[in-house]
């Protein structure tokens, strides 16, 4: 579980305290979202009885980015430095991020900064594009990007790990994004073997929009 990021009260200690106090107050109504359900059809092609992660493809900064981990335990959206470089982004574009991240490695990590990037989930008229504040970290990873619960909530996304897919509403209906089970297992195995072996950039297809 990755802590800090832009979830749970943004950046300052005072805003996090206000965020904590909100839960003890009677709030307004929950947003009226459409019903999202999963059926046997959503699980077609998936090996049953698995424990795999949801690993998807999305469009980030005009590139089709594979190895995107949907991480419901993370309060941060993470972009790894080598991917940042391969996307042709400049460190001068980074904005200061004052906090430390916990949960990515055995020790706390000081990010290089954060950068807002347009990110598209889905295809065509049933896609949704958000500006996401990605926190850039210089550590090794089998993944290119981690999408956390802050973005999932903005999408109104519901994730089903048994079906390895997520769904979210658009004005044109419910969009389904399927995970890649083979790639999820490959990433998991690489993660187990990554310690101390340096860093590697994985598949990015430029000009994907």
C-alpha angles and dihedrals in degrees: 000000000000113000130203118021119121096313124095102034104337115251115325129076092234093053090049090052090052089049090053093049092053092072090063093055129078104255136195128273123298114255113272102248126174120256112270120194138171127222138186088269090065090060097052112133093017121121103238125233093034133146097206127143125244104256115177143171122243139164115259125174091343093309131109103236120201123187093050108159117212099215113185090179094061125091089193137066106225130203116186118229098238090053089047088056095045090052087061094244121153124230087225087071092061119107122214116271109191101192136081123239123227128198105038096090138002090273132046114273127221108213122224089229138278135276131196111231132177109246127188126204119193130003138279122340092348094057126106126210124202135177103236126192102227117197109219118218130180101222134113119264140167086221131069097212139005117215111202136199094271090068093038089056092048089053091047084232126173115201124205112194094187089057094037093225143097132216132200136175125256130175086260096051140276117333121210121204114190125211124229108241096191092051092045090057092045091052091047093052091047090050090056091052097040101088111118094349099107130245134301134191115224134203117326120165111202122216096027100148 
